[in-house]
Amino acid sequence: MLKVLANPVRLKILAFCLKERRSREIREKLGISKPLFIAHVKLLLNYGFIVCRSEVENGKVVKYYRTREFEVCCGREILEDILDELSNE
């Protein structure tokens, strides 16, 4: 979970979607490719940081993203896991 939040692009996506739902304009504002945007969004969706809602507009499906309410707690066990990963690199 911490690795997902450690990426600056994903943090910007969360920030863009915080106050209102957003669609592809996020990608345009960040200036990243569609495949890269999709990869970041999938991680955020899988970890429950954002939600997605699809709507049909002018005959096209538009996906809207919104940041969910969440808290991040970092206990000793998580830090020990990170230390183990660092030791193996």
A tleap script that builds the chain and sets N, CA, C and O, in Angstrom:
source leaprc.protein.ff14SB
mol = sequence {
  NMET LEU LYS VAL LEU ALA ASN PRO VAL ARG
  LEU LYS ILE LEU ALA PHE CYS LEU LYS GLU
  ARG ARG SER ARG GLU ILE ARG GLU LYS LEU
  GLY ILE SER LYS PRO LEU PHE ILE ALA HIE
  VAL LYS LEU LEU LEU ASN TYR GLY PHE ILE
  VAL CYS ARG SER GLU VAL GLU ASN GLY LYS
  VAL VAL LYS TYR TYR ARG THR ARG GLU PHE
  GLU VAL CYS CYS GLY ARG GLU ILE LEU GLU
  ASP ILE LEU ASP GLU LEU SER ASN CGLU
}
set mol.1.N position { 0.824 -1.187 0.000 }
set mol.1.CA position { 0.000 0.000 0.000 }
set mol.1.C position { 0.869 1.251 0.000 }
set mol.1.O position { 0.577 2.215 -0.707 }
set mol.2.N position { 1.931 1.234 0.790 }
set mol.2.CA position { 2.807 2.403 0.854 }
set mol.2.C position { 3.518 2.641 -0.473 }
set mol.2.O position { 3.744 3.785 -0.866 }
set mol.3.N position { 3.869 1.560 -1.159 }
set mol.3.CA position { 4.515 1.710 -2.464 }
set mol.3.C position { 3.568 2.361 -3.462 }
set mol.3.O position { 3.992 3.161 -4.296 }
set mol.4.N position { 2.294 2.019 -3.378 }
set mol.4.CA position { 1.302 2.625 -4.273 }
set mol.4.C position { 1.234 4.127 -4.030 }
set mol.4.O position { 1.174 4.911 -4.977 }
set mol.5.N position { 1.244 4.524 -2.773 }
set mol.5.CA position { 1.151 5.949 -2.435 }
set mol.5.C position { 2.469 6.693 -2.588 }
set mol.5.O position { 2.486 7.924 -2.577 }
set mol.6.N position { 3.566 5.972 -2.730 }
set mol.6.CA position { 4.876 6.613 -2.831 }
set mol.6.C position { 5.142 7.217 -4.207 }
set mol.6.O position { 6.092 7.982 -4.374 }
set mol.7.N position { 4.321 6.885 -5.181 }
set mol.7.CA position { 4.540 7.370 -6.537 }
set mol.7.C position { 3.910 8.760 -6.711 }
set mol.7.O position { 2.724 8.931 -6.431 }
set mol.8.N position { 4.681 9.752 -7.168 }
set mol.8.CA position { 4.149 11.111 -7.294 }
set mol.8.C position { 2.997 11.232 -8.300 }
set mol.8.O position { 2.092 12.044 -8.108 }
set mol.9.N position { 3.026 10.439 -9.357 }
set mol.9.CA position { 1.938 10.495 -10.340 }
set mol.9.C position { 0.637 10.011 -9.707 }
set mol.9.O position { -0.416 10.617 -9.905 }
set mol.10.N position { 0.708 8.921 -8.946 }
set mol.10.CA position { -0.503 8.407 -8.299 }
set mol.10.C position { -1.026 9.380 -7.255 }
set mol.10.O position { -2.238 9.516 -7.093 }
set mol.11.N position { -0.133 10.059 -6.543 }
set mol.11.CA position { -0.565 11.072 -5.578 }
set mol.11.C position { -1.271 12.234 -6.285 }
set mol.11.O position { -2.249 12.777 -5.771 }
set mol.12.N position { -0.778 12.606 -7.446 }
set mol.12.CA position { -1.427 13.675 -8.205 }
set mol.12.C position { -2.809 13.235 -8.685 }
set mol.12.O position { -3.750 14.028 -8.665 }
set mol.13.N position { -2.939 11.981 -9.116 }
set mol.13.CA position { -4.252 11.468 -9.525 }
set mol.13.C position { -5.220 11.532 -8.347 }
set mol.13.O position { -6.360 11.971 -8.501 }
set mol.14.N position { -4.770 11.097 -7.174 }
set mol.14.CA position { -5.617 11.175 -5.974 }
set mol.14.C position { -6.034 12.619 -5.689 }
set mol.14.O position { -7.190 12.882 -5.357 }
set mol.15.N position { -5.096 13.544 -5.819 }
set mol.15.CA position { -5.395 14.947 -5.550 }
set mol.15.C position { -6.401 15.512 -6.550 }
set mol.15.O position { -7.318 16.234 -6.161 }
set mol.16.N position { -6.237 15.188 -7.843 }
set mol.16.CA position { -7.166 15.670 -8.864 }
set mol.16.C position { -8.591 15.179 -8.616 }
set mol.16.O position { -9.556 15.883 -8.912 }
set mol.17.N position { -8.716 13.972 -8.072 }
set mol.17.CA position { -10.034 13.353 -7.890 }
set mol.17.C position { -10.606 13.585 -6.498 }
set mol.17.O position { -11.645 13.017 -6.162 }
set mol.18.N position { -9.969 14.385 -5.703 }
set mol.18.CA position { -10.366 14.550 -4.313 }
set mol.18.C position { -11.683 15.304 -4.145 }
set mol.18.O position { -12.543 14.865 -3.382 }
set mol.19.N position { -11.859 16.410 -4.828 }
set mol.19.CA position { -13.033 17.254 -4.596 }
set mol.19.C position { -14.169 17.000 -5.577 }
set mol.19.O position { -15.327 17.285 -5.270 }
set mol.20.N position { -13.856 16.472 -6.744 }
set mol.20.CA position { -14.896 16.174 -7.728 }
set mol.20.C position { -14.460 15.027 -8.612 }
set mol.20.O position { -13.271 14.728 -8.722 }
set mol.21.N position { -15.423 14.390 -9.237 }
set mol.21.CA position { -15.085 13.273 -10.120 }
set mol.21.C position { -14.382 13.802 -11.362 }
set mol.21.O position { -14.686 14.889 -11.851 }
set mol.22.N position { -13.451 13.024 -11.854 }
set mol.22.CA position { -12.660 13.440 -13.016 }
set mol.22.C position { -12.599 12.305 -14.026 }
set mol.22.O position { -12.762 11.135 -13.679 }
set mol.23.N position { -12.364 12.668 -15.277 }
set mol.23.CA position { -12.212 11.646 -16.315 }
set mol.23.C position { -10.845 11.806 -16.970 }
set mol.23.O position { -9.848 12.043 -16.289 }
set mol.24.N position { -10.803 11.679 -18.272 }
set mol.24.CA position { -9.526 11.682 -18.992 }
set mol.24.C position { -8.745 12.991 -18.878 }
set mol.24.O position { -7.565 13.030 -19.228 }
set mol.25.N position { -9.374 14.055 -18.398 }
set mol.25.CA position { -8.618 15.306 -18.265 }
set mol.25.C position { -7.471 15.164 -17.273 }
set mol.25.O position { -6.517 15.942 -17.306 }
set mol.26.N position { -7.561 14.172 -16.392 }
set mol.26.CA position { -6.445 13.911 -15.460 }
set mol.26.C position { -5.188 13.588 -16.253 }
set mol.26.O position { -4.121 14.156 -16.023 }
set mol.27.N position { -5.342 12.665 -17.189 }
set mol.27.CA position { -4.201 12.235 -18.014 }
set mol.27.C position { -3.638 13.412 -18.797 }
set mol.27.O position { -2.423 13.571 -18.910 }
set mol.28.N position { -4.528 14.231 -19.336 }
set mol.28.CA position { -4.083 15.389 -20.116 }
set mol.28.C position { -3.319 16.382 -19.243 }
set mol.28.O position { -2.299 16.924 -19.668 }
set mol.29.N position { -3.805 16.623 -18.028 }
set mol.29.CA position { -3.124 17.558 -17.121 }
set mol.29.C position { -1.762 17.025 -16.690 }
set mol.29.O position { -0.811 17.790 -16.527 }
set mol.30.N position { -1.673 15.700 -16.506 }
set mol.30.CA position { -0.400 15.111 -16.103 }
set mol.30.C position { 0.565 14.951 -17.263 }
set mol.30.O position { 1.772 14.825 -17.059 }
set mol.31.N position { 0.039 14.955 -18.479 }
set mol.31.CA position { 0.889 14.807 -19.665 }
set mol.31.C position { 1.507 13.422 -19.785 }
set mol.31.O position { 2.656 13.281 -20.203 }
set mol.32.N position { 0.731 12.386 -19.413 }
set mol.32.CA position { 1.243 11.011 -19.511 }
set mol.32.C position { 0.443 10.228 -20.547 }
set mol.32.O position { -0.673 10.608 -20.902 }
set mol.33.N position { 1.016 9.154 -21.018 }
set mol.33.CA position { 0.359 8.327 -22.030 }
set mol.33.C position { -0.846 7.600 -21.441 }
set mol.33.O position { -0.963 7.437 -20.227 }
set mol.34.N position { -1.724 7.174 -22.315 }
set mol.34.CA position { -2.919 6.445 -21.879 }
set mol.34.C position { -2.548 5.131 -21.182 }
set mol.34.O position { -3.105 4.839 -20.124 }
set mol.35.N position { -1.627 4.324 -21.736 }
set mol.35.CA position { -1.259 3.070 -21.049 }
set mol.35.C position { -0.673 3.307 -19.651 }
set mol.35.O position { -0.958 2.550 -18.723 }
set mol.36.N position { 0.136 4.341 -19.502 }
set mol.36.CA position { 0.721 4.646 -18.194 }
set mol.36.C position { -0.363 5.103 -17.221 }
set mol.36.O position { -0.365 4.710 -16.054 }
set mol.37.N position { -1.275 5.927 -17.703 }
set mol.37.CA position { -2.391 6.379 -16.870 }
set mol.37.C position { -3.225 5.188 -16.397 }
set mol.37.O position { -3.572 5.094 -15.219 }
set mol.38.N position { -3.541 4.291 -17.311 }
set mol.38.CA position { -4.337 3.108 -16.964 }
set mol.38.C position { -3.627 2.260 -15.915 }
set mol.38.O position { -4.264 1.764 -14.985 }
set mol.39.N position { -2.322 2.092 -16.054 }
set mol.39.CA position { -1.556 1.304 -15.078 }
set mol.39.C position { -1.639 1.922 -13.681 }
set mol.39.O position { -1.840 1.210 -12.697 }
set mol.40.N position { -1.486 3.232 -13.594 }
set mol.40.CA position { -1.572 3.915 -12.300 }
set mol.40.C position { -2.977 3.799 -11.713 }
set mol.40.O position { -3.139 3.526 -10.524 }
set mol.41.N position { -3.984 4.006 -12.548 }
set mol.41.CA position { -5.373 3.946 -12.087 }
set mol.41.C position { -5.730 2.544 -11.596 }
set mol.41.O position { -6.426 2.395 -10.591 }
set mol.42.N position { -5.258 1.525 -12.299 }
set mol.42.CA position { -5.548 0.145 -11.884 }
set mol.42.C position { -5.022 -0.130 -10.478 }
set mol.42.O position { -5.704 -0.744 -9.658 }
set mol.43.N position { -3.815 0.326 -10.212 }
set mol.43.CA position { -3.262 0.143 -8.864 }
set mol.43.C position { -4.098 0.869 -7.813 }
set mol.43.O position { -4.394 0.316 -6.753 }
set mol.44.N position { -4.472 2.097 -8.110 }
set mol.44.CA position { -5.280 2.862 -7.164 }
set mol.44.C position { -6.649 2.219 -6.949 }
set mol.44.O position { -7.168 2.219 -5.832 }
set mol.45.N position { -7.231 1.675 -8.011 }
set mol.45.CA position { -8.514 0.977 -7.893 }
set mol.45.C position { -8.363 -0.309 -7.081 }
set mol.45.O position { -9.173 -0.590 -6.198 }
set mol.46.N position { -7.330 -1.082 -7.384 }
set mol.46.CA position { -7.113 -2.363 -6.697 }
set mol.46.C position { -6.908 -2.201 -5.199 }
set mol.46.O position { -7.315 -3.060 -4.417 }
set mol.47.N position { -6.283 -1.108 -4.799 }
set mol.47.CA position { -6.041 -0.873 -3.378 }
set mol.47.C position { -7.169 -0.070 -2.722 }
set mol.47.O position { -7.108 0.221 -1.528 }
set mol.48.N position { -8.186 0.285 -3.491 }
set mol.48.CA position { -9.352 0.957 -2.940 }
set mol.48.C position { -9.180 2.440 -2.670 }
set mol.48.O position { -9.952 3.020 -1.906 }
set mol.49.N position { -8.185 3.065 -3.280 }
set mol.49.CA position { -7.971 4.498 -3.067 }
set mol.49.C position { -8.916 5.354 -3.905 }
set mol.49.O position { -9.246 6.476 -3.523 }
set mol.50.N position { -9.352 4.823 -5.049 }
set mol.50.CA position { -10.303 5.530 -5.894 }
set mol.50.C position { -11.423 4.585 -6.302 }
set mol.50.O position { -11.292 3.365 -6.204 }
set mol.51.N position { -12.518 5.165 -6.760 }
set mol.51.CA position { -13.627 4.404 -7.330 }
set mol.51.C position { -13.839 4.898 -8.753 }
set mol.51.O position { -13.488 6.027 -9.095 }
set mol.52.N position { -14.415 4.038 -9.567 }
set mol.52.CA position { -14.655 4.353 -10.967 }
set mol.52.C position { -16.131 4.149 -11.277 }
set mol.52.O position { -16.752 3.183 -10.835 }
set mol.53.N position { -16.672 5.078 -12.045 }
set mol.53.CA position { -18.052 4.952 -12.496 }
set mol.53.C position { -18.075 5.262 -13.984 }
set mol.53.O position { -17.569 6.295 -14.422 }
set mol.54.N position { -18.667 4.358 -14.755 }
set mol.54.CA position { -18.765 4.552 -16.199 }
set mol.54.C position { -20.137 5.125 -16.555 }
set mol.54.O position { -21.159 4.699 -16.018 }
set mol.55.N position { -20.141 6.091 -17.461 }
set mol.55.CA position { -21.377 6.708 -17.936 }
set mol.55.C position { -21.304 6.839 -19.447 }
set mol.55.O position { -20.222 6.990 -20.014 }
set mol.56.N position { -22.459 6.780 -20.094 }
set mol.56.CA position { -22.521 6.952 -21.544 }
set mol.56.C position { -22.858 8.402 -21.834 }
set mol.56.O position { -23.875 8.922 -21.377 }
set mol.57.N position { -21.991 9.046 -22.600 }
set mol.57.CA position { -22.185 10.437 -23.000 }
set mol.57.C position { -21.965 10.552 -24.498 }
set mol.57.O position { -20.900 10.204 -25.008 }
set mol.58.N position { -22.963 11.034 -25.187 }
set mol.58.CA position { -22.891 11.175 -26.648 }
set mol.58.C position { -22.499 9.863 -27.329 }
set mol.58.O position { -21.733 9.859 -28.293 }
set mol.59.N position { -23.023 8.771 -26.829 }
set mol.59.CA position { -22.753 7.463 -27.423 }
set mol.59.C position { -21.413 6.856 -27.071 }
set mol.59.O position { -21.067 5.791 -27.581 }
set mol.60.N position { -20.647 7.515 -26.205 }
set mol.60.CA position { -19.342 7.000 -25.801 }
set mol.60.C position { -19.336 6.744 -24.299 }
set mol.60.O position { -19.967 7.467 -23.527 }
set mol.61.N position { -18.609 5.702 -23.899 }
set mol.61.CA position { -18.473 5.400 -22.479 }
set mol.61.C position { -17.342 6.256 -21.907 }
set mol.61.O position { -16.218 6.243 -22.408 }
set mol.62.N position { -17.663 6.992 -20.855 }
set mol.62.CA position { -16.679 7.832 -20.182 }
set mol.62.C position { -16.527 7.323 -18.755 }
set mol.62.O position { -17.515 7.145 -18.043 }
set mol.63.N position { -15.291 7.092 -18.343 }
set mol.63.CA position { -15.017 6.633 -16.987 }
set mol.63.C position { -14.675 7.832 -16.112 }
set mol.63.O position { -13.834 8.660 -16.464 }
set mol.64.N position { -15.345 7.909 -14.964 }
set mol.64.CA position { -15.089 8.969 -13.999 }
set mol.64.C position { -14.471 8.369 -12.743 }
set mol.64.O position { -14.889 7.308 -12.280 }
set mol.65.N position { -13.484 9.049 -12.204 }
set mol.65.CA position { -12.768 8.574 -11.021 }
set mol.65.C position { -12.968 9.555 -9.877 }
set mol.65.O position { -13.072 10.765 -10.078 }
set mol.66.N position { -13.018 9.006 -8.686 }
set mol.66.CA position { -13.193 9.816 -7.481 }
set mol.66.C position { -12.366 9.196 -6.366 }
set mol.66.O position { -12.356 7.975 -6.211 }
set mol.67.N position { -11.671 10.021 -5.587 }
set mol.67.CA position { -10.879 9.534 -4.458 }
set mol.67.C position { -11.815 9.102 -3.330 }
set mol.67.O position { -12.753 9.816 -2.973 }
set mol.68.N position { -11.541 7.921 -2.777 }
set mol.68.CA position { -12.317 7.415 -1.643 }
set mol.68.C position { -11.696 7.905 -0.337 }
set mol.68.O position { -10.525 8.279 -0.289 }
set mol.69.N position { -12.491 7.893 0.696 }
set mol.69.CA position { -11.996 8.213 2.033 }
set mol.69.C position { -11.094 7.060 2.491 }
set mol.69.O position { -11.491 5.898 2.413 }
set mol.70.N position { -9.906 7.369 2.957 }
set mol.70.CA position { -9.014 6.310 3.446 }
set mol.70.C position { -8.050 6.882 4.468 }
set mol.70.O position { -7.799 8.087 4.516 }
set mol.71.N position { -7.521 5.987 5.281 }
set mol.71.CA position { -6.465 6.325 6.231 }
set mol.71.C position { -5.327 5.349 6.014 }
set mol.71.O position { -5.545 4.188 5.670 }
set mol.72.N position { -4.128 5.824 6.216 }
set mol.72.CA position { -2.961 4.952 6.093 }
set mol.72.C position { -2.304 4.872 7.464 }
set mol.72.O position { -1.913 5.882 8.048 }
set mol.73.N position { -2.193 3.655 7.957 }
set mol.73.CA position { -1.511 3.414 9.228 }
set mol.73.C position { -0.266 2.596 8.931 }
set mol.73.O position { -0.320 1.611 8.194 }
set mol.74.N position { 0.825 2.996 9.493 }
set mol.74.CA position { 2.083 2.301 9.249 }
set mol.74.C position { 2.617 1.793 10.578 }
set mol.74.O position { 3.242 2.528 11.343 }
set mol.75.N position { 2.359 0.531 10.830 }
set mol.75.CA position { 2.822 -0.072 12.068 }
set mol.75.C position { 4.186 -0.710 11.919 }
set mol.75.O position { 4.780 -0.710 10.841 }
set mol.76.N position { 4.657 -1.240 12.996 }
set mol.76.CA position { 5.974 -1.871 13.037 }
set mol.76.C position { 6.092 -3.017 12.032 }
set mol.76.O position { 7.130 -3.172 11.389 }
set mol.77.N position { 5.046 -3.810 11.896 }
set mol.77.CA position { 5.076 -4.960 10.984 }
set mol.77.C position { 5.314 -4.514 9.540 }
set mol.77.O position { 6.089 -5.139 8.815 }
set mol.78.N position { 4.656 -3.446 9.128 }
set mol.78.CA position { 4.850 -2.933 7.774 }
set mol.78.C position { 6.282 -2.444 7.587 }
set mol.78.O position { 6.908 -2.723 6.564 }
set mol.79.N position { 6.793 -1.724 8.563 }
set mol.79.CA position { 8.173 -1.233 8.470 }
set mol.79.C position { 9.175 -2.382 8.433 }
set mol.79.O position { 10.182 -2.298 7.730 }
set mol.80.N position { 8.914 -3.452 9.180 }
set mol.80.CA position { 9.799 -4.610 9.152 }
set mol.80.C position { 9.762 -5.293 7.791 }
set mol.80.O position { 10.795 -5.753 7.305 }
set mol.81.N position { 8.583 -5.368 7.167 }
set mol.81.CA position { 8.470 -5.928 5.812 }
set mol.81.C position { 9.272 -5.099 4.818 }
set mol.81.O position { 9.961 -5.646 3.956 }
set mol.82.N position { 9.181 -3.778 4.941 }
set mol.82.CA position { 9.940 -2.896 4.049 }
set mol.82.C position { 11.441 -3.086 4.266 }
set mol.82.O position { 12.211 -3.124 3.306 }
set mol.83.N position { 11.853 -3.205 5.531 }
set mol.83.CA position { 13.268 -3.435 5.831 }
set mol.83.C position { 13.748 -4.744 5.225 }
set mol.83.O position { 14.850 -4.811 4.680 }
set mol.84.N position { 12.914 -5.801 5.318 }
set mol.84.CA position { 13.273 -7.086 4.707 }
set mol.84.C position { 13.441 -6.959 3.205 }
set mol.84.O position { 14.379 -7.517 2.635 }
set mol.85.N position { 12.535 -6.226 2.552 }
set mol.85.CA position { 12.639 -6.041 1.108 }
set mol.85.C position { 13.908 -5.286 0.737 }
set mol.85.O position { 14.575 -5.626 -0.240 }
set mol.86.N position { 14.236 -4.270 1.511 }
set mol.86.CA position { 15.449 -3.504 1.250 }
set mol.86.C position { 16.698 -4.356 1.433 }
set mol.86.O position { 17.675 -4.196 0.703 }
set mol.87.N position { 16.665 -5.248 2.395 }
set mol.87.CA position { 17.810 -6.125 2.660 }
set mol.87.C position { 18.029 -7.119 1.525 }
set mol.87.O position { 19.154 -7.557 1.282 }
set mol.88.N position { 16.936 -7.476 0.822 }
set mol.88.CA position { 17.034 -8.449 -0.263 }
set mol.88.C position { 17.445 -7.819 -1.589 }
set mol.88.O position { 17.734 -8.537 -2.546 }
set mol.89.N position { 17.477 -6.492 -1.662 }
set mol.89.CA position { 17.829 -5.825 -2.928 }
set mol.89.C position { 19.314 -5.742 -3.123 }
set mol.89.O position { 19.775 -5.212 -4.134 }
savepdb mol mol.pdb
quit
